[in-house]
Amino acid sequence: MLQIKGIYKQYKTGSLVQQALDDVSLTFRDNEFVAILGPSGSGKTTLLNIIGGLDRYDKGDLIINGVSTKKYRDRDWDAYRNHSIGFVFQSYNLISHQSVLQNVELALTISGISRSERRKRAIEALEKVGLGDQLHKKPNQMSGGQMQRVAIARALVNNPEILLADEPTGALDSQTGIQVMDLLKEVAQDHLVIMVTHNSDLAQQYATRIVNLRDGKITGDSNPVTGREAELEKPKKQKRVSMSYRTSLGLSFRNLLTKKRRTLTTAAAGSIGIIGIALILALSSGVNQYIEDLQKSTMSSYPITISASTVDLSSMSSLMGSMGGLTMGATGSGEEPEDGVHSNSDSLLIENTVTSSFVENDLTAFKAYLDDPD
């Protein structure tokens, strides 16, 4: 049993706040055909999306089989939509490049069902809606009523507890719409069918219960759940969704084959990009190698000379720089020195510096270093 308690939903666009649902409470029976009526903007589709787990409520609670959804995670909502909900949209939402059978079978791919079982159940669902002889047609080869039947078969193939229909006859002529409504009425014998529609005549004729909405509030309910009917069932454990790697790879490969032109264009563009990157990397590596070889060949023309002794040219350069400021006289004024004996400290400094500039190299230790394998 499905129960809605005090649901609120707002849509905010900048400073504009639109109240889509305002304290909506409903309880649905397991087997009934509920039609939700109301003018455009009254919150019908919002209510349907919240029931189907396509949208989230702001306040209140949605109770499914005795379990509150307040703490539902994305994985729980996925399992709920896959196992408990079937969707029938006004625009059909069929995949154009897949056959009717593949469209219906697609709803079972994440249910952990084998390929043979998926095919068997999809065929049974299509036979139930009267399309057992058109399994391999594409959606663009069918009429609007037939495509809506395919959508209903896809919604029923997983044997959901709840079938949600958003304006299922909105894009159909009156005669085809009656056929679809007959089919939904038959489904409602074993399932809960909740339909949003503007057509009050069809609702009065086929639905077992009519709920009126206006400005996000319930203004009428022809057959509300009361008394002991409202007692919830014992909580049921929610099934999990799963898809095998083989199935996911098969779907991907099938999608590539059905769109050959796009696949080839994408592959060509990707190949050009990869080849371009490879060429740039190869050119960069070649240029770096050329520069390295050029450096080696250039430096090899300047051999290194190893000698037992050498001269420290840096100390000699420092000496020559300091000598630039010396004058001819001892007093530094350029005048002739007075009579007597005077010392020439500059000569001593030059001699000492030249003597100390000679350095002896330890060739024995250097050879031992070269001979060391480490």
One Martini backbone bead per residue (centre of mass of N, CA, C, O) as a GRO file, in nm:
protein
  374
    1MET     BB    1   0.099   0.035   0.018
    2LEU     BB    2   0.022   0.379  -0.046
    3GLN     BB    3   0.153   0.678   0.130
    4ILE     BB    4   0.058   1.021   0.192
    5LYS     BB    5   0.218   1.281   0.408
    6GLY     BB    6   0.224   1.603   0.405
    7ILE     BB    7   0.299   1.727   0.122
    8TYR     BB    8   0.573   1.934   0.011
    9LYS     BB    9   0.624   2.168  -0.279
   10GLN     BB   10   0.891   2.366  -0.419
   11TYR     BB   11   0.968   2.631  -0.659
   12LYS     BB   12   1.276   2.806  -0.731
   13THR     BB   13   1.314   3.141  -0.897
   14GLY     BB   14   1.480   3.314  -0.723
   15SER     BB   15   1.219   3.506  -0.586
   16LEU     BB   16   1.042   3.282  -0.695
   17VAL     BB   17   0.756   3.102  -0.552
   18GLN     BB   18   0.628   2.771  -0.611
   19GLN     BB   19   0.339   2.603  -0.508
   20ALA     BB   20   0.272   2.275  -0.582
   21LEU     BB   21   0.249   2.152  -0.282
   22ASP     BB   22  -0.015   2.151  -0.007
   23ASP     BB   23  -0.073   1.929   0.207
   24VAL     BB   24  -0.063   1.623   0.095
   25SER     BB   25  -0.305   1.348   0.142
   26LEU     BB   26  -0.270   0.990   0.065
   27THR     BB   27  -0.441   0.672  -0.002
   28PHE     BB   28  -0.365   0.360  -0.157
   29ARG     BB   29  -0.460   0.098  -0.317
   30ASP     BB   30  -0.353  -0.187  -0.470
   31ASN     BB   31  -0.647  -0.198  -0.635
   32GLU     BB   32  -0.671   0.075  -0.861
   33PHE     BB   33  -0.830   0.356  -1.040
   34VAL     BB   34  -0.661   0.663  -1.053
   35ALA     BB   35  -0.777   0.998  -1.103
   36ILE     BB   36  -0.611   1.306  -1.178
   37LEU     BB   37  -0.752   1.622  -1.144
   38GLY     BB   38  -0.679   1.936  -1.322
   39PRO     BB   39  -0.536   2.209  -1.383
   40SER     BB   40  -0.296   2.384  -1.488
   41GLY     BB   41  -0.072   2.400  -1.209
   42SER     BB   42  -0.190   2.203  -0.966
   43GLY     BB   43   0.023   1.929  -0.929
   44LYS     BB   44   0.002   1.653  -1.078
   45THR     BB   45   0.290   1.586  -1.186
   46THR     BB   46   0.436   1.622  -0.919
   47LEU     BB   47   0.290   1.393  -0.772
   48LEU     BB   48   0.377   1.171  -0.970
   49ASN     BB   49   0.688   1.209  -0.934
   50ILE     BB   50   0.695   1.146  -0.629
   51ILE     BB   51   0.577   0.862  -0.645
   52GLY     BB   52   0.813   0.773  -0.867
   53GLY     BB   53   1.099   0.917  -0.777
   54LEU     BB   54   1.166   1.186  -0.965
   55ASP     BB   55   1.101   1.345  -0.702
   56ARG     BB   56   1.131   1.570  -0.421
   57TYR     BB   57   1.035   1.636  -0.115
   58ASP     BB   58   1.029   1.874   0.145
   59LYS     BB   59   0.773   1.762   0.299
   60GLY     BB   60   0.701   1.483   0.474
   61ASP     BB   61   0.569   1.158   0.340
   62LEU     BB   62   0.667   0.841   0.187
   63ILE     BB   63   0.491   0.532   0.195
   64ILE     BB   64   0.631   0.199   0.136
   65ASN     BB   65   0.527  -0.077   0.258
   66GLY     BB   66   0.582   0.062   0.556
   67VAL     BB   67   0.812   0.260   0.437
   68SER     BB   68   1.009   0.515   0.478
   69THR     BB   69   1.169   0.782   0.261
   70LYS     BB   70   1.353   0.983   0.424
   71LYS     BB   71   1.624   0.770   0.407
   72TYR     BB   72   1.666   0.762   0.119
   73ARG     BB   73   1.864   0.662  -0.131
   74ASP     BB   74   1.955   0.635  -0.451
   75ARG     BB   75   1.946   0.323  -0.449
   76ASP     BB   76   1.653   0.301  -0.341
   77TRP     BB   77   1.516   0.456  -0.572
   78ASP     BB   78   1.606   0.269  -0.798
   79ALA     BB   79   1.465   0.015  -0.690
   80TYR     BB   80   1.180   0.130  -0.686
   81ARG     BB   81   1.154   0.202  -0.990
   82ASN     BB   82   1.223  -0.088  -1.100
   83HIS     BB   83   1.011  -0.276  -0.913
   84SER     BB   84   0.739  -0.069  -0.847
   85ILE     BB   85   0.754   0.099  -1.125
   86GLY     BB   86   0.545   0.228  -1.393
   87PHE     BB   87   0.581   0.408  -1.703
   88VAL     BB   88   0.352   0.646  -1.872
   89PHE     BB   89   0.388   0.852  -2.143
   90GLN     BB   90   0.289   1.082  -2.373
   91SER     BB   91   0.581   1.054  -2.549
   92TYR     BB   92   0.675   0.740  -2.471
   93ASN     BB   93   0.999   0.704  -2.477
   94LEU     BB   94   1.136   0.578  -2.726
   95ILE     BB   95   1.381   0.397  -2.895
   96SER     BB   96   1.439   0.433  -3.229
   97HIS     BB   97   1.689   0.211  -3.288
   98GLN     BB   98   1.491   0.015  -3.154
   99SER     BB   99   1.301  -0.228  -3.103
  100VAL     BB  100   1.024  -0.326  -2.947
  101LEU     BB  101   1.157  -0.555  -2.788
  102GLN     BB  102   1.403  -0.388  -2.683
  103ASN     BB  103   1.240  -0.174  -2.528
  104VAL     BB  104   1.112  -0.376  -2.326
  105GLU     BB  105   1.376  -0.526  -2.236
  106LEU     BB  106   1.529  -0.279  -2.103
  107ALA     BB  107   1.370  -0.285  -1.820
  108LEU     BB  108   1.550  -0.567  -1.735
  109THR     BB  109   1.868  -0.513  -1.721
  110ILE     BB  110   1.869  -0.417  -1.389
  111SER     BB  111   1.732  -0.706  -1.258
  112GLY     BB  112   1.899  -0.980  -1.292
  113ILE     BB  113   1.821  -1.098  -1.580
  114SER     BB  114   1.822  -1.304  -1.814
  115ARG     BB  115   1.806  -1.307  -2.148
  116SER     BB  116   1.584  -1.519  -2.193
  117GLU     BB  117   1.386  -1.401  -1.982
  118ARG     BB  118   1.357  -1.122  -2.104
  119ARG     BB  119   1.236  -1.212  -2.374
  120LYS     BB  120   0.992  -1.365  -2.268
  121ARG     BB  121   0.859  -1.126  -2.108
  122ALA     BB  122   0.840  -0.927  -2.346
  123ILE     BB  123   0.652  -1.097  -2.524
  124GLU     BB  124   0.420  -1.121  -2.320
  125ALA     BB  125   0.365  -0.815  -2.296
  126LEU     BB  126   0.299  -0.769  -2.601
  127GLU     BB  127   0.066  -0.973  -2.616
  128LYS     BB  128  -0.115  -0.830  -2.401
  129VAL     BB  129  -0.128  -0.556  -2.604
  130GLY     BB  130  -0.135  -0.670  -2.917
  131LEU     BB  131   0.205  -0.708  -3.025
  132GLY     BB  132   0.315  -1.006  -3.110
  133ASP     BB  133   0.351  -0.930  -3.446
  134GLN     BB  134   0.565  -0.657  -3.371
  135LEU     BB  135   0.864  -0.696  -3.252
  136HIS     BB  136   1.063  -0.575  -3.511
  137LYS     BB  137   0.977  -0.301  -3.494
  138LYS     BB  138   0.987   0.033  -3.522
  139PRO     BB  139   0.856   0.315  -3.390
  140ASN     BB  140   0.837   0.468  -3.684
  141GLN     BB  141   0.629   0.211  -3.780
  142MET     BB  142   0.411   0.337  -3.586
  143SER     BB  143   0.157   0.426  -3.414
  144GLY     BB  144   0.049   0.593  -3.144
  145GLY     BB  145  -0.107   0.358  -3.011
  146GLN     BB  146   0.122   0.148  -3.037
  147MET     BB  147   0.336   0.305  -2.873
  148GLN     BB  148   0.165   0.309  -2.612
  149ARG     BB  149   0.163   0.000  -2.582
  150VAL     BB  150   0.465  -0.029  -2.552
  151ALA     BB  151   0.484   0.143  -2.295
  152ILE     BB  152   0.303  -0.045  -2.127
  153ALA     BB  153   0.474  -0.301  -2.160
  154ARG     BB  154   0.727  -0.177  -2.027
  155ALA     BB  155   0.583  -0.118  -1.752
  156LEU     BB  156   0.490  -0.442  -1.709
  157VAL     BB  157   0.743  -0.640  -1.735
  158ASN     BB  158   0.825  -0.604  -1.408
  159ASN     BB  159   0.583  -0.622  -1.226
  160PRO     BB  160   0.448  -0.383  -1.093
  161GLU     BB  161   0.259  -0.220  -0.844
  162ILE     BB  162   0.286   0.058  -1.010
  163LEU     BB  163   0.101   0.271  -1.240
  164LEU     BB  164   0.212   0.550  -1.433
  165ALA     BB  165   0.007   0.811  -1.594
  166ASP     BB  166   0.082   1.074  -1.833
  167GLU     BB  167  -0.126   1.145  -2.049
  168PRO     BB  168  -0.193   0.877  -2.243
  169THR     BB  169  -0.420   1.042  -2.450
  170GLY     BB  170  -0.308   1.326  -2.555
  171ALA     BB  171  -0.181   1.201  -2.854
  172LEU     BB  172  -0.471   1.088  -2.919
  173ASP     BB  173  -0.730   0.966  -3.042
  174SER     BB  174  -1.035   0.867  -2.935
  175GLN     BB  175  -1.024   0.567  -3.017
  176THR     BB  176  -0.736   0.506  -2.909
  177GLY     BB  177  -0.790   0.604  -2.619
  178ILE     BB  178  -0.994   0.383  -2.548
  179GLN     BB  179  -0.800   0.143  -2.580
  180VAL     BB  180  -0.603   0.235  -2.358
  181MET     BB  181  -0.812   0.246  -2.126
  182ASP     BB  182  -0.889  -0.050  -2.135
  183LEU     BB  183  -0.607  -0.150  -2.063
  184LEU     BB  184  -0.581  -0.001  -1.787
  185LYS     BB  185  -0.828  -0.133  -1.655
  186GLU     BB  186  -0.712  -0.418  -1.666
  187VAL     BB  187  -0.457  -0.359  -1.497
  188ALA     BB  188  -0.619  -0.259  -1.230
  189GLN     BB  189  -0.691  -0.549  -1.121
  190ASP     BB  190  -0.358  -0.594  -1.026
  191HIS     BB  191  -0.314  -0.277  -0.995
  192LEU     BB  192  -0.186   0.038  -0.945
  193VAL     BB  193  -0.351   0.315  -1.102
  194ILE     BB  194  -0.208   0.635  -1.197
  195MET     BB  195  -0.379   0.917  -1.344
  196VAL     BB  196  -0.315   1.189  -1.556
  197THR     BB  197  -0.577   1.430  -1.644
  198HIS     BB  198  -0.818   1.635  -1.843
  199ASN     BB  199  -1.026   1.400  -1.894
  200SER     BB  200  -1.326   1.361  -1.737
  201ASP     BB  201  -1.476   1.148  -1.903
  202LEU     BB  202  -1.272   0.917  -1.880
  203ALA     BB  203  -1.259   0.915  -1.572
  204GLN     BB  204  -1.563   0.850  -1.523
  205GLN     BB  205  -1.561   0.579  -1.694
  206TYR     BB  206  -1.283   0.422  -1.564
  207ALA     BB  207  -1.253   0.518  -1.289
  208THR     BB  208  -1.268   0.438  -0.930
  209ARG     BB  209  -1.107   0.717  -0.878
  210ILE     BB  210  -1.128   1.072  -0.788
  211VAL     BB  211  -0.884   1.337  -0.791
  212ASN     BB  212  -0.874   1.674  -0.688
  213LEU     BB  213  -0.683   1.955  -0.808
  214ARG     BB  214  -0.581   2.282  -0.653
  215ASP     BB  215  -0.317   2.462  -0.583
  216GLY     BB  216  -0.190   2.193  -0.430
  217LYS     BB  217  -0.483   2.085  -0.353
  218ILE     BB  218  -0.732   1.896  -0.218
  219THR     BB  219  -1.089   1.905  -0.334
  220GLY     BB  220  -1.123   1.584  -0.405
  221ASP     BB  221  -1.274   1.247  -0.314
  222SER     BB  222  -1.461   0.971  -0.417
  223ASN     BB  223  -1.261   0.725  -0.266
  224PRO     BB  224  -1.159   0.706   0.022
  225VAL     BB  225  -0.943   0.602   0.270
  226THR     BB  226  -1.075   0.420   0.548
  227GLY     BB  227  -1.001   0.307   0.837
  228ARG     BB  228  -0.874  -0.012   0.808
  229GLU     BB  229  -0.749   0.044   0.525
  230ALA     BB  230  -0.508   0.237   0.644
  231GLU     BB  231  -0.356   0.003   0.721
  232LEU     BB  232  -0.046  -0.105   0.721
  233GLU     BB  233   0.181  -0.294   0.618
  234LYS     BB  234   0.432  -0.478   0.634
  235PRO     BB  235   0.744  -0.450   0.596
  236LYS     BB  236   0.941  -0.445   0.299
  237LYS     BB  237   1.193  -0.560   0.120
  238GLN     BB  238   1.408  -0.415  -0.094
  239LYS     BB  239   1.516  -0.440  -0.391
  240ARG     BB  240   1.789  -0.478  -0.604
  241VAL     BB  241   2.003  -0.351  -0.832
  242SER     BB  242   2.132  -0.508  -1.142
  243MET     BB  243   2.430  -0.542  -1.365
  244SER     BB  244   2.599  -0.696  -1.582
  245TYR     BB  245   2.879  -0.677  -1.770
  246ARG     BB  246   2.767  -0.816  -2.019
  247THR     BB  247   2.519  -0.636  -2.056
  248SER     BB  248   2.660  -0.357  -2.074
  249LEU     BB  249   2.839  -0.432  -2.317
  250GLY     BB  250   2.610  -0.509  -2.509
  251LEU     BB  251   2.470  -0.230  -2.513
  252SER     BB  252   2.713  -0.071  -2.617
  253PHE     BB  253   2.761  -0.228  -2.880
  254ARG     BB  254   2.477  -0.186  -2.997
  255ASN     BB  255   2.494   0.125  -3.005
  256LEU     BB  256   2.735   0.140  -3.201
  257LEU     BB  257   2.594  -0.016  -3.442
  258THR     BB  258   2.336   0.180  -3.471
  259LYS     BB  259   2.579   0.425  -3.494
  260LYS     BB  260   2.805   0.429  -3.726
  261ARG     BB  261   2.867   0.722  -3.804
  262ARG     BB  262   2.931   0.829  -3.522
  263THR     BB  263   3.149   0.620  -3.453
  264LEU     BB  264   3.344   0.686  -3.689
  265THR     BB  265   3.380   0.985  -3.627
  266THR     BB  266   3.490   0.950  -3.340
  267ALA     BB  267   3.728   0.766  -3.414
  268ALA     BB  268   3.869   0.963  -3.607
  269ALA     BB  269   3.905   1.198  -3.411
  270GLY     BB  270   4.063   1.037  -3.198
  271SER     BB  271   4.296   0.950  -3.385
  272ILE     BB  272   4.399   1.229  -3.456
  273GLY     BB  273   4.467   1.313  -3.168
  274ILE     BB  274   4.664   1.082  -3.100
  275ILE     BB  275   4.860   1.124  -3.338
  276GLY     BB  276   4.933   1.418  -3.271
  277ILE     BB  277   5.055   1.362  -2.993
  278ALA     BB  278   5.269   1.158  -3.090
  279LEU     BB  279   5.421   1.356  -3.277
  280ILE     BB  280   5.498   1.566  -3.066
  281LEU     BB  281   5.658   1.373  -2.882
  282ALA     BB  282   5.860   1.280  -3.099
  283LEU     BB  283   5.974   1.559  -3.172
  284SER     BB  284   6.069   1.636  -2.889
  285SER     BB  285   6.259   1.394  -2.849
  286GLY     BB  286   6.439   1.449  -3.100
  287VAL     BB  287   6.538   1.733  -3.024
  288ASN     BB  288   6.668   1.658  -2.752
  289GLN     BB  289   6.869   1.452  -2.873
  290TYR     BB  290   7.014   1.648  -3.065
  291ILE     BB  291   7.117   1.844  -2.850
  292GLU     BB  292   7.281   1.636  -2.688
  293ASP     BB  293   7.469   1.548  -2.921
  294LEU     BB  294   7.584   1.831  -2.980
  295GLN     BB  295   7.713   1.875  -2.705
  296LYS     BB  296   7.902   1.632  -2.711
  297SER     BB  297   8.059   1.705  -2.975
  298THR     BB  298   8.155   1.985  -2.877
  299MET     BB  299   8.301   1.902  -2.602
  300SER     BB  300   8.509   1.692  -2.729
  301SER     BB  301   8.710   1.934  -2.841
  302TYR     BB  302   8.756   1.976  -2.514
  303PRO     BB  303   8.997   1.877  -2.336
  304ILE     BB  304   9.111   1.735  -2.036
  305THR     BB  305   9.366   1.847  -1.815
  306ILE     BB  306   9.600   1.656  -1.616
  307SER     BB  307   9.790   1.765  -1.336
  308ALA     BB  308  10.009   1.785  -1.069
  309SER     BB  309   9.998   2.101  -1.121
  310THR     BB  310   9.876   2.435  -1.030
  311VAL     BB  311   9.710   2.750  -1.073
  312ASP     BB  312   9.560   3.006  -0.886
  313LEU     BB  313   9.385   3.242  -1.061
  314SER     BB  314   9.214   3.393  -0.848
  315SER     BB  315   9.452   3.513  -0.676
  316MET     BB  316   9.585   3.660  -0.911
  317SER     BB  317   9.349   3.849  -0.977
  318SER     BB  318   9.338   3.989  -0.705
  319LEU     BB  319   9.624   4.108  -0.715
  320MET     BB  320   9.594   4.279  -0.975
  321GLY     BB  321   9.367   4.456  -0.859
  322SER     BB  322   9.538   4.577  -0.617
  323MET     BB  323   9.772   4.698  -0.803
  324GLY     BB  324   9.614   4.935  -0.942
  325GLY     BB  325   9.653   5.139  -0.672
  326LEU     BB  326   9.944   5.170  -0.703
  327THR     BB  327  10.234   5.350  -0.648
  328MET     BB  328  10.558   5.454  -0.674
  329GLY     BB  329  10.540   5.538  -0.388
  330ALA     BB  330  10.539   5.488  -0.042
  331THR     BB  331  10.319   5.730   0.030
  332GLY     BB  332  10.109   5.772  -0.219
  333SER     BB  333  10.188   6.086  -0.356
  334GLY     BB  334  10.443   6.076  -0.578
  335GLU     BB  335  10.683   6.129  -0.413
  336GLU     BB  336  10.988   6.142  -0.311
  337PRO     BB  337  11.178   5.988  -0.109
  338GLU     BB  338  11.350   5.989   0.151
  339ASP     BB  339  11.620   5.948   0.309
  340GLY     BB  340  11.695   5.601   0.321
  341VAL     BB  341  11.544   5.309   0.446
  342HIS     BB  342  11.319   5.106   0.256
  343SER     BB  343  11.029   4.915   0.221
  344ASN     BB  344  10.890   4.666  -0.018
  345SER     BB  345  10.576   4.523   0.015
  346ASP     BB  346  10.479   4.455  -0.276
  347SER     BB  347  10.689   4.243  -0.350
  348LEU     BB  348  10.623   4.048  -0.123
  349LEU     BB  349  10.326   4.000  -0.204
  350ILE     BB  350  10.376   3.884  -0.486
  351GLU     BB  351  10.558   3.650  -0.407
  352ASN     BB  352  10.359   3.509  -0.212
  353THR     BB  353  10.125   3.467  -0.410
  354VAL     BB  354  10.273   3.298  -0.627
  355THR     BB  355  10.361   3.071  -0.438
  356SER     BB  356  10.060   3.000  -0.329
  357SER     BB  357   9.930   2.927  -0.625
  358PHE     BB  358  10.058   2.661  -0.601
  359VAL     BB  359   9.912   2.335  -0.675
  360GLU     BB  360   9.878   2.010  -0.555
  361ASN     BB  361   9.785   1.713  -0.692
  362ASP     BB  362   9.598   1.409  -0.608
  363LEU     BB  363   9.641   1.149  -0.818
  364THR     BB  364   9.603   0.896  -0.649
  365ALA     BB  365   9.313   0.954  -0.550
  366PHE     BB  366   9.191   0.995  -0.831
  367LYS     BB  367   9.244   0.708  -0.944
  368ALA     BB  368   9.089   0.559  -0.723
  369TYR     BB  369   8.818   0.683  -0.801
  370LEU     BB  370   8.809   0.572  -1.095
  371ASP     BB  371   8.846   0.260  -1.006
  372ASP     BB  372   8.584   0.273  -0.866
  373PRO     BB  373   8.283   0.100  -0.927
  374ASP     BB  374   8.096   0.308  -0.739
   0.00000   0.00000   0.00000
